[in-house]
Amino acid sequence: MPDASIFAPKERYSFLDDYSEGAHPQVLEALVASNATQETGYGNDRYCAAARQHIRHHLGRDDVGIFFVPSGTSANAISIAACLRPHEAVIAASSGHVVTRETGAVEAGGHKIINVAPENGKLTPESIGKALDDNWHYPHMAKPRLVYISNATEVGTVYSKEELAAIKLLCEDKGLLLFMDGARIGAALTSATNDMTLGDIVELTDMFWIGGTKNGALLGEAVVVKHPGLAEDFDFYVKQHGSLLAKSRIMGVEFAELFRGGLYFDLARRGNAAAEKLSRSIAGAGYALRAATETNQVFAVLPLGLVKQLQQDFVFYVWEKCGADWAVVRLLTTWATDGAQLDKFNQTVLSWAP
C-alpha cells in the first residue's frame, strides 16, 4: 500500500488558492475504478465521450465542441489562438488573468492585449466601446477582434444575465467574438447573486471553458466551442500548444463524474458558503471588504497588526498595501475547506485588539 503519511499536514492552514487540495473522493474513486481499462489516447476514449455527453446535457445542446486541456493558461492561450489571425487583438480587463497571471502567454502567441480598466472586476459595453474608439488607426494598430471576460471575475464578482447580454449585443454589432474564462464558473453559477445557467452562458458567448482544477478535479478544464468552424480544427491548436494529452482519459473520467449528476455544482456551493462565513465575520468585526463576496473569494481590508496575527496560523496573499497600517488580503475557499479552520480564523478576527 502507498504511504499516505509521508508528508504531515502543514503547520499553517492555507487560504492561498482554490487548488491546494487534490480531488474530491468521488473523482478519485472513479479514477481508480477506471484505471485498468484500455482506452484510445488523445481524448478519443470512452470516458471523454461520456464526459462530453454529460456536459452537453447540462448545456442543453448537443451541437457544441468540447475539448479537454490540462490547465487554465492553456485553455486561454489555445482558445484565443484558435480565434484570432496574427494582426488581431484581445480586449480584456487590466485585472484579467490573461493580463496579470499568465506570463504573457497570449502575447507570446503573437496577439496584443488591449487593457481596459474594470468596474467591480467587470467589462461593460461602454468600456469595450472606448477600447474600440481608441484603437482605430488601421492597419497601423492591432485590430480588436475578441473580448475576454472571466466569470467569476478576478475579484470574485459575478456577471448578471443582463450584463452579459449587453456585452454580447455590442460584440455582435461590432463583429467581435466573446470568450469567457471559466476557471471559477462553478462558483459563479452557484452564487446567490447569479441568474444564469450553463445554457445561458453557451448562448451568450462564442467560446468558454469550464474549470475543473479549482472545483474538485485533480487537473483539467473543458473548453466549449459553439462555432462549428472553430471547433473543426480546435484539436490542432491543442496539439500545437503541447496540451493534447495521450492520457486525456484522466480528464474524461473526472468530468464524467463531476457532471454525471450535480456534483460539480454541489462542490462549488460549498466553497461559496465557506467564503460567505469568512466574509460575515470580517464585516461583523467592523472591517471593510474591497469587493462584495459573491463567490469563493474574499478581499478584506485589515489592519497590518491583525494580518500578522493571522499569519501565525494561516497562509494567504497580502494583495496590496493600503497606506502604512492597512492591507487588502485575499482569502480563497473550496469544497474541502476545513470548518474548524474557518472557525479558528473567524475567532482570531473577532477577538483581535490593537
Contacts in CASP RR format, 6 or more apart in sequence:
PFRMAT RR
TARGET T0000
AUTHOR 0000-0000-0000
METHOD contacts of the structure
MODEL  1
MPDASIFAPKERYSFLDDYSEGAHPQVLEALVASNATQETGYGNDRYCAA
ARQHIRHHLGRDDVGIFFVPSGTSANAISIAACLRPHEAVIAASSGHVVT
RETGAVEAGGHKIINVAPENGKLTPESIGKALDDNWHYPHMAKPRLVYIS
NATEVGTVYSKEELAAIKLLCEDKGLLLFMDGARIGAALTSATNDMTLGD
IVELTDMFWIGGTKNGALLGEAVVVKHPGLAEDFDFYVKQHGSLLAKSRI
MGVEFAELFRGGLYFDLARRGNAAAEKLSRSIAGAGYALRAATETNQVFA
VLPLGLVKQLQQDFVFYVWEKCGADWAVVRLLTTWATDGAQLDKFNQTVL
SWAP
10 315 0 8 1.000
12 311 0 8 1.000
12 312 0 8 1.000
12 313 0 8 1.000
12 314 0 8 1.000
12 315 0 8 1.000
13 313 0 8 1.000
13 314 0 8 1.000
13 315 0 8 1.000
13 338 0 8 1.000
13 341 0 8 1.000
13 344 0 8 1.000
13 345 0 8 1.000
14 20 0 8 1.000
14 314 0 8 1.000
14 315 0 8 1.000
14 316 0 8 1.000
15 314 0 8 1.000
15 315 0 8 1.000
15 316 0 8 1.000
15 331 0 8 1.000
15 332 0 8 1.000
15 333 0 8 1.000
15 345 0 8 1.000
16 315 0 8 1.000
16 316 0 8 1.000
16 317 0 8 1.000
16 332 0 8 1.000
17 214 0 8 1.000
17 332 0 8 1.000
18 184 0 8 1.000
18 214 0 8 1.000
18 215 0 8 1.000
18 271 0 8 1.000
18 296 0 8 1.000
18 332 0 8 1.000
18 333 0 8 1.000
18 334 0 8 1.000
19 213 0 8 1.000
19 214 0 8 1.000
19 334 0 8 1.000
20 334 0 8 1.000
21 334 0 8 1.000
21 336 0 8 1.000
22 216 0 8 1.000
22 218 0 8 1.000
22 336 0 8 1.000
23 31 0 8 1.000
23 216 0 8 1.000
23 217 0 8 1.000
23 218 0 8 1.000
23 254 0 8 1.000
24 216 0 8 1.000
24 217 0 8 1.000
24 258 0 8 1.000
24 263 0 8 1.000
24 267 0 8 1.000
24 335 0 8 1.000
24 336 0 8 1.000
26 257 0 8 1.000
26 263 0 8 1.000
27 216 0 8 1.000
27 217 0 8 1.000
27 218 0 8 1.000
27 253 0 8 1.000
27 254 0 8 1.000
27 257 0 8 1.000
27 258 0 8 1.000
30 253 0 8 1.000
30 254 0 8 1.000
30 256 0 8 1.000
30 257 0 8 1.000
31 218 0 8 1.000
31 250 0 8 1.000
31 253 0 8 1.000
31 254 0 8 1.000
34 47 0 8 1.000
34 249 0 8 1.000
34 253 0 8 1.000
37 46 0 8 1.000
39 45 0 8 1.000
39 46 0 8 1.000
39 47 0 8 1.000
39 249 0 8 1.000
41 246 0 8 1.000
41 247 0 8 1.000
41 248 0 8 1.000
41 249 0 8 1.000
42 244 0 8 1.000
42 245 0 8 1.000
42 246 0 8 1.000
42 248 0 8 1.000
43 68 0 8 1.000
43 244 0 8 1.000
43 245 0 8 1.000
43 248 0 8 1.000
43 249 0 8 1.000
43 252 0 8 1.000
45 248 0 8 1.000
45 249 0 8 1.000
45 252 0 8 1.000
47 249 0 8 1.000
47 252 0 8 1.000
47 253 0 8 1.000
47 256 0 8 1.000
48 68 0 8 1.000
48 248 0 8 1.000
48 249 0 8 1.000
48 251 0 8 1.000
48 252 0 8 1.000
50 252 0 8 1.000
50 256 0 8 1.000
50 260 0 8 1.000
51 66 0 8 1.000
51 68 0 8 1.000
51 222 0 8 1.000
51 251 0 8 1.000
51 252 0 8 1.000
51 253 0 8 1.000
51 254 0 8 1.000
51 255 0 8 1.000
51 256 0 8 1.000
51 259 0 8 1.000
52 65 0 8 1.000
52 66 0 8 1.000
54 255 0 8 1.000
54 256 0 8 1.000
54 259 0 8 1.000
54 260 0 8 1.000
54 261 0 8 1.000
55 66 0 8 1.000
55 210 0 8 1.000
55 222 0 8 1.000
55 224 0 8 1.000
55 255 0 8 1.000
55 259 0 8 1.000
56 62 0 8 1.000
56 64 0 8 1.000
56 66 0 8 1.000
57 259 0 8 1.000
58 198 0 8 1.000
58 199 0 8 1.000
58 259 0 8 1.000
59 198 0 8 1.000
59 199 0 8 1.000
59 202 0 8 1.000
59 224 0 8 1.000
60 198 0 8 1.000
60 199 0 8 1.000
60 202 0 8 1.000
61 199 0 8 1.000
61 202 0 8 1.000
63 228 0 8 1.000
64 202 0 8 1.000
64 224 0 8 1.000
64 225 0 8 1.000
64 226 0 8 1.000
64 231 0 8 1.000
65 224 0 8 1.000
65 225 0 8 1.000
65 226 0 8 1.000
65 231 0 8 1.000
65 234 0 8 1.000
66 222 0 8 1.000
66 223 0 8 1.000
66 224 0 8 1.000
66 225 0 8 1.000
67 222 0 8 1.000
67 223 0 8 1.000
67 225 0 8 1.000
67 234 0 8 1.000
67 235 0 8 1.000
67 238 0 8 1.000
68 220 0 8 1.000
68 221 0 8 1.000
68 222 0 8 1.000
68 223 0 8 1.000
68 245 0 8 1.000
68 248 0 8 1.000
68 251 0 8 1.000
68 252 0 8 1.000
68 255 0 8 1.000
69 75 0 8 1.000
69 78 0 8 1.000
69 209 0 8 1.000
69 220 0 8 1.000
69 221 0 8 1.000
69 223 0 8 1.000
69 238 0 8 1.000
69 243 0 8 1.000
70 219 0 8 1.000
70 220 0 8 1.000
70 221 0 8 1.000
70 243 0 8 1.000
70 245 0 8 1.000
70 251 0 8 1.000
71 213 0 8 1.000
71 219 0 8 1.000
71 220 0 8 1.000
71 221 0 8 1.000
71 243 0 8 1.000
72 181 0 8 1.000
72 183 0 8 1.000
72 209 0 8 1.000
72 211 0 8 1.000
72 213 0 8 1.000
72 220 0 8 1.000
72 221 0 8 1.000
73 102 0 8 1.000
73 103 0 8 1.000
73 105 0 8 1.000
74 221 0 8 1.000
74 238 0 8 1.000
74 241 0 8 1.000
74 242 0 8 1.000
74 243 0 8 1.000
75 181 0 8 1.000
75 209 0 8 1.000
75 211 0 8 1.000
75 221 0 8 1.000
75 223 0 8 1.000
76 97 0 8 1.000
76 98 0 8 1.000
76 102 0 8 1.000
76 105 0 8 1.000
76 106 0 8 1.000
76 148 0 8 1.000
76 181 0 8 1.000
77 102 0 8 1.000
77 105 0 8 1.000
77 106 0 8 1.000
77 108 0 8 1.000
77 109 0 8 1.000
77 241 0 8 1.000
78 223 0 8 1.000
78 234 0 8 1.000
78 237 0 8 1.000
78 238 0 8 1.000
78 241 0 8 1.000
78 243 0 8 1.000
79 179 0 8 1.000
79 207 0 8 1.000
79 209 0 8 1.000
79 223 0 8 1.000
79 225 0 8 1.000
80 90 0 8 1.000
80 98 0 8 1.000
80 106 0 8 1.000
80 111 0 8 1.000
80 146 0 8 1.000
80 148 0 8 1.000
80 179 0 8 1.000
81 109 0 8 1.000
81 111 0 8 1.000
81 237 0 8 1.000
81 241 0 8 1.000
82 225 0 8 1.000
82 230 0 8 1.000
82 233 0 8 1.000
82 234 0 8 1.000
82 237 0 8 1.000
83 145 0 8 1.000
83 146 0 8 1.000
83 177 0 8 1.000
83 179 0 8 1.000
83 206 0 8 1.000
83 207 0 8 1.000
83 230 0 8 1.000
84 90 0 8 1.000
84 111 0 8 1.000
84 145 0 8 1.000
84 146 0 8 1.000
85 145 0 8 1.000
86 110 0 8 1.000
86 111 0 8 1.000
87 139 0 8 1.000
87 142 0 8 1.000
87 143 0 8 1.000
88 111 0 8 1.000
88 142 0 8 1.000
88 143 0 8 1.000
88 144 0 8 1.000
88 145 0 8 1.000
88 146 0 8 1.000
89 111 0 8 1.000
89 112 0 8 1.000
89 113 0 8 1.000
89 114 0 8 1.000
89 135 0 8 1.000
89 142 0 8 1.000
89 143 0 8 1.000
89 144 0 8 1.000
89 145 0 8 1.000
89 146 0 8 1.000
90 98 0 8 1.000
90 106 0 8 1.000
90 111 0 8 1.000
90 112 0 8 1.000
90 113 0 8 1.000
90 114 0 8 1.000
90 144 0 8 1.000
90 145 0 8 1.000
90 146 0 8 1.000
90 147 0 8 1.000
90 148 0 8 1.000
91 113 0 8 1.000
91 114 0 8 1.000
91 116 0 8 1.000
91 123 0 8 1.000
91 128 0 8 1.000
91 131 0 8 1.000
91 132 0 8 1.000
91 144 0 8 1.000
91 146 0 8 1.000
91 147 0 8 1.000
91 148 0 8 1.000
91 176 0 8 1.000
92 98 0 8 1.000
92 99 0 8 1.000
92 113 0 8 1.000
92 114 0 8 1.000
92 115 0 8 1.000
92 116 0 8 1.000
92 123 0 8 1.000
92 147 0 8 1.000
92 148 0 8 1.000
92 149 0 8 1.000
93 99 0 8 1.000
93 115 0 8 1.000
93 116 0 8 1.000
93 117 0 8 1.000
93 118 0 8 1.000
93 121 0 8 1.000
93 122 0 8 1.000
93 123 0 8 1.000
93 148 0 8 1.000
93 149 0 8 1.000
93 150 0 8 1.000
93 153 0 8 1.000
93 154 0 8 1.000
94 100 0 8 1.000
94 115 0 8 1.000
94 116 0 8 1.000
94 117 0 8 1.000
94 118 0 8 1.000
95 118 0 8 1.000
95 121 0 8 1.000
95 153 0 8 1.000
95 154 0 8 1.000
95 155 0 8 1.000
96 118 0 8 1.000
96 148 0 8 1.000
96 150 0 8 1.000
96 153 0 8 1.000
96 154 0 8 1.000
96 181 0 8 1.000
97 150 0 8 1.000
97 154 0 8 1.000
97 181 0 8 1.000
97 183 0 8 1.000
98 104 0 8 1.000
98 105 0 8 1.000
98 106 0 8 1.000
98 113 0 8 1.000
98 148 0 8 1.000
98 181 0 8 1.000
99 113 0 8 1.000
99 115 0 8 1.000
100 154 0 8 1.000
106 113 0 8 1.000
107 113 0 8 1.000
111 142 0 8 1.000
112 142 0 8 1.000
113 148 0 8 1.000
114 131 0 8 1.000
114 134 0 8 1.000
114 135 0 8 1.000
114 142 0 8 1.000
114 144 0 8 1.000
116 123 0 8 1.000
116 127 0 8 1.000
116 128 0 8 1.000
116 130 0 8 1.000
116 131 0 8 1.000
117 127 0 8 1.000
118 127 0 8 1.000
118 153 0 8 1.000
118 155 0 8 1.000
119 127 0 8 1.000
120 153 0 8 1.000
120 155 0 8 1.000
120 157 0 8 1.000
120 291 0 8 1.000
120 292 0 8 1.000
121 153 0 8 1.000
121 154 0 8 1.000
121 155 0 8 1.000
121 156 0 8 1.000
121 157 0 8 1.000
121 291 0 8 1.000
122 149 0 8 1.000
122 153 0 8 1.000
122 157 0 8 1.000
122 159 0 8 1.000
122 163 0 8 1.000
123 147 0 8 1.000
123 149 0 8 1.000
123 167 0 8 1.000
124 163 0 8 1.000
124 166 0 8 1.000
124 167 0 8 1.000
125 166 0 8 1.000
125 167 0 8 1.000
125 169 0 8 1.000
125 170 0 8 1.000
128 147 0 8 1.000
128 167 0 8 1.000
128 170 0 8 1.000
128 171 0 8 1.000
128 176 0 8 1.000
129 170 0 8 1.000
129 174 0 8 1.000
131 144 0 8 1.000
132 144 0 8 1.000
132 174 0 8 1.000
135 141 0 8 1.000
135 142 0 8 1.000
135 143 0 8 1.000
135 144 0 8 1.000
144 176 0 8 1.000
145 175 0 8 1.000
145 176 0 8 1.000
145 177 0 8 1.000
146 176 0 8 1.000
146 177 0 8 1.000
146 178 0 8 1.000
146 179 0 8 1.000
147 167 0 8 1.000
147 171 0 8 1.000
147 176 0 8 1.000
147 177 0 8 1.000
147 178 0 8 1.000
147 179 0 8 1.000
148 179 0 8 1.000
148 181 0 8 1.000
149 159 0 8 1.000
149 167 0 8 1.000
149 178 0 8 1.000
149 179 0 8 1.000
149 180 0 8 1.000
149 181 0 8 1.000
150 180 0 8 1.000
150 181 0 8 1.000
150 182 0 8 1.000
150 183 0 8 1.000
150 184 0 8 1.000
151 158 0 8 1.000
151 159 0 8 1.000
151 164 0 8 1.000
151 180 0 8 1.000
151 181 0 8 1.000
151 182 0 8 1.000
151 184 0 8 1.000
151 185 0 8 1.000
151 188 0 8 1.000
151 201 0 8 1.000
152 158 0 8 1.000
152 184 0 8 1.000
152 185 0 8 1.000
152 187 0 8 1.000
152 188 0 8 1.000
152 191 0 8 1.000
152 294 0 8 1.000
152 295 0 8 1.000
152 296 0 8 1.000
152 297 0 8 1.000
153 159 0 8 1.000
155 290 0 8 1.000
155 291 0 8 1.000
155 297 0 8 1.000
155 299 0 8 1.000
156 184 0 8 1.000
156 187 0 8 1.000
156 291 0 8 1.000
156 293 0 8 1.000
156 294 0 8 1.000
156 295 0 8 1.000
156 296 0 8 1.000
156 297 0 8 1.000
156 299 0 8 1.000
157 291 0 8 1.000
157 292 0 8 1.000
157 294 0 8 1.000
157 295 0 8 1.000
158 188 0 8 1.000
158 191 0 8 1.000
158 193 0 8 1.000
158 194 0 8 1.000
158 294 0 8 1.000
158 295 0 8 1.000
159 188 0 8 1.000
159 196 0 8 1.000
160 193 0 8 1.000
160 194 0 8 1.000
160 195 0 8 1.000
160 196 0 8 1.000
161 195 0 8 1.000
161 196 0 8 1.000
161 200 0 8 1.000
161 204 0 8 1.000
164 196 0 8 1.000
164 200 0 8 1.000
164 201 0 8 1.000
164 204 0 8 1.000
164 205 0 8 1.000
165 204 0 8 1.000
167 178 0 8 1.000
168 178 0 8 1.000
168 204 0 8 1.000
168 205 0 8 1.000
170 176 0 8 1.000
171 177 0 8 1.000
171 178 0 8 1.000
171 206 0 8 1.000
177 206 0 8 1.000
177 207 0 8 1.000
178 204 0 8 1.000
178 205 0 8 1.000
178 206 0 8 1.000
178 207 0 8 1.000
179 205 0 8 1.000
179 206 0 8 1.000
179 207 0 8 1.000
179 208 0 8 1.000
180 201 0 8 1.000
180 205 0 8 1.000
180 207 0 8 1.000
180 208 0 8 1.000
180 209 0 8 1.000
181 208 0 8 1.000
181 209 0 8 1.000
182 188 0 8 1.000
182 208 0 8 1.000
182 209 0 8 1.000
182 210 0 8 1.000
182 211 0 8 1.000
182 221 0 8 1.000
183 209 0 8 1.000
183 211 0 8 1.000
183 213 0 8 1.000
183 214 0 8 1.000
183 221 0 8 1.000
184 211 0 8 1.000
184 214 0 8 1.000
184 215 0 8 1.000
184 295 0 8 1.000
184 296 0 8 1.000
184 297 0 8 1.000
185 198 0 8 1.000
185 201 0 8 1.000
185 208 0 8 1.000
185 209 0 8 1.000
185 210 0 8 1.000
185 211 0 8 1.000
186 210 0 8 1.000
186 211 0 8 1.000
186 215 0 8 1.000
186 264 0 8 1.000
186 265 0 8 1.000
186 268 0 8 1.000
187 214 0 8 1.000
187 215 0 8 1.000
187 268 0 8 1.000
187 271 0 8 1.000
187 272 0 8 1.000
187 295 0 8 1.000
187 296 0 8 1.000
187 297 0 8 1.000
188 194 0 8 1.000
188 295 0 8 1.000
189 196 0 8 1.000
189 197 0 8 1.000
189 198 0 8 1.000
189 201 0 8 1.000
189 265 0 8 1.000
189 268 0 8 1.000
190 265 0 8 1.000
190 268 0 8 1.000
190 269 0 8 1.000
190 272 0 8 1.000
191 272 0 8 1.000
191 294 0 8 1.000
191 295 0 8 1.000
192 272 0 8 1.000
192 294 0 8 1.000
193 294 0 8 1.000
196 204 0 8 1.000
198 210 0 8 1.000
201 208 0 8 1.000
202 208 0 8 1.000
202 224 0 8 1.000
202 226 0 8 1.000
205 226 0 8 1.000
206 226 0 8 1.000
206 227 0 8 1.000
206 230 0 8 1.000
207 223 0 8 1.000
207 224 0 8 1.000
207 225 0 8 1.000
207 226 0 8 1.000
207 227 0 8 1.000
207 230 0 8 1.000
208 223 0 8 1.000
208 224 0 8 1.000
209 221 0 8 1.000
209 222 0 8 1.000
209 223 0 8 1.000
209 224 0 8 1.000
210 221 0 8 1.000
210 222 0 8 1.000
210 224 0 8 1.000
210 255 0 8 1.000
211 217 0 8 1.000
211 220 0 8 1.000
211 221 0 8 1.000
211 222 0 8 1.000
212 219 0 8 1.000
212 220 0 8 1.000
212 221 0 8 1.000
212 222 0 8 1.000
212 254 0 8 1.000
212 255 0 8 1.000
212 258 0 8 1.000
212 264 0 8 1.000
213 219 0 8 1.000
213 220 0 8 1.000
213 221 0 8 1.000
214 334 0 8 1.000
215 258 0 8 1.000
215 264 0 8 1.000
215 267 0 8 1.000
215 268 0 8 1.000
215 334 0 8 1.000
215 335 0 8 1.000
216 254 0 8 1.000
216 258 0 8 1.000
216 264 0 8 1.000
216 267 0 8 1.000
216 334 0 8 1.000
216 335 0 8 1.000
217 251 0 8 1.000
217 254 0 8 1.000
217 255 0 8 1.000
217 258 0 8 1.000
218 250 0 8 1.000
218 254 0 8 1.000
219 250 0 8 1.000
219 251 0 8 1.000
219 254 0 8 1.000
220 251 0 8 1.000
220 254 0 8 1.000
220 255 0 8 1.000
222 251 0 8 1.000
222 255 0 8 1.000
223 234 0 8 1.000
225 231 0 8 1.000
225 234 0 8 1.000
235 244 0 8 1.000
238 244 0 8 1.000
245 251 0 8 1.000
257 263 0 8 1.000
258 264 0 8 1.000
258 267 0 8 1.000
266 335 0 8 1.000
267 334 0 8 1.000
267 335 0 8 1.000
268 296 0 8 1.000
268 335 0 8 1.000
270 334 0 8 1.000
270 335 0 8 1.000
270 337 0 8 1.000
271 296 0 8 1.000
271 333 0 8 1.000
271 334 0 8 1.000
271 335 0 8 1.000
271 337 0 8 1.000
272 295 0 8 1.000
272 296 0 8 1.000
272 333 0 8 1.000
274 296 0 8 1.000
274 333 0 8 1.000
274 334 0 8 1.000
274 337 0 8 1.000
274 339 0 8 1.000
274 342 0 8 1.000
275 293 0 8 1.000
275 295 0 8 1.000
275 296 0 8 1.000
275 297 0 8 1.000
275 298 0 8 1.000
275 331 0 8 1.000
275 332 0 8 1.000
275 333 0 8 1.000
276 293 0 8 1.000
277 342 0 8 1.000
277 346 0 8 1.000
278 293 0 8 1.000
278 298 0 8 1.000
278 300 0 8 1.000
278 331 0 8 1.000
278 333 0 8 1.000
278 342 0 8 1.000
278 345 0 8 1.000
278 346 0 8 1.000
279 289 0 8 1.000
279 293 0 8 1.000
279 298 0 8 1.000
279 300 0 8 1.000
281 345 0 8 1.000
281 346 0 8 1.000
281 349 0 8 1.000
281 350 0 8 1.000
282 289 0 8 1.000
282 298 0 8 1.000
282 300 0 8 1.000
282 302 0 8 1.000
282 349 0 8 1.000
283 289 0 8 1.000
284 350 0 8 1.000
285 349 0 8 1.000
285 350 0 8 1.000
285 352 0 8 1.000
287 300 0 8 1.000
287 301 0 8 1.000
287 302 0 8 1.000
287 349 0 8 1.000
288 300 0 8 1.000
288 301 0 8 1.000
289 298 0 8 1.000
289 299 0 8 1.000
289 300 0 8 1.000
289 301 0 8 1.000
290 299 0 8 1.000
290 300 0 8 1.000
290 301 0 8 1.000
290 319 0 8 1.000
290 328 0 8 1.000
291 297 0 8 1.000
291 299 0 8 1.000
296 332 0 8 1.000
296 333 0 8 1.000
296 334 0 8 1.000
297 330 0 8 1.000
297 331 0 8 1.000
297 332 0 8 1.000
298 330 0 8 1.000
298 331 0 8 1.000
298 332 0 8 1.000
298 333 0 8 1.000
299 319 0 8 1.000
299 328 0 8 1.000
299 329 0 8 1.000
299 330 0 8 1.000
299 331 0 8 1.000
300 328 0 8 1.000
300 329 0 8 1.000
300 331 0 8 1.000
301 322 0 8 1.000
301 326 0 8 1.000
301 327 0 8 1.000
301 328 0 8 1.000
302 310 0 8 1.000
302 326 0 8 1.000
302 327 0 8 1.000
302 328 0 8 1.000
302 329 0 8 1.000
302 349 0 8 1.000
303 325 0 8 1.000
303 326 0 8 1.000
303 354 0 8 1.000
304 325 0 8 1.000
304 326 0 8 1.000
304 327 0 8 1.000
305 352 0 8 1.000
305 354 0 8 1.000
306 348 0 8 1.000
306 349 0 8 1.000
306 352 0 8 1.000
307 318 0 8 1.000
307 327 0 8 1.000
307 329 0 8 1.000
309 348 0 8 1.000
309 352 0 8 1.000
310 316 0 8 1.000
310 329 0 8 1.000
310 345 0 8 1.000
310 348 0 8 1.000
310 349 0 8 1.000
313 344 0 8 1.000
313 345 0 8 1.000
313 348 0 8 1.000
314 341 0 8 1.000
314 345 0 8 1.000
316 329 0 8 1.000
316 330 0 8 1.000
316 331 0 8 1.000
316 332 0 8 1.000
317 329 0 8 1.000
317 330 0 8 1.000
318 327 0 8 1.000
318 328 0 8 1.000
318 329 0 8 1.000
319 327 0 8 1.000
319 328 0 8 1.000
319 329 0 8 1.000
319 330 0 8 1.000
320 327 0 8 1.000
320 328 0 8 1.000
321 327 0 8 1.000
321 328 0 8 1.000
322 328 0 8 1.000
333 342 0 8 1.000
END
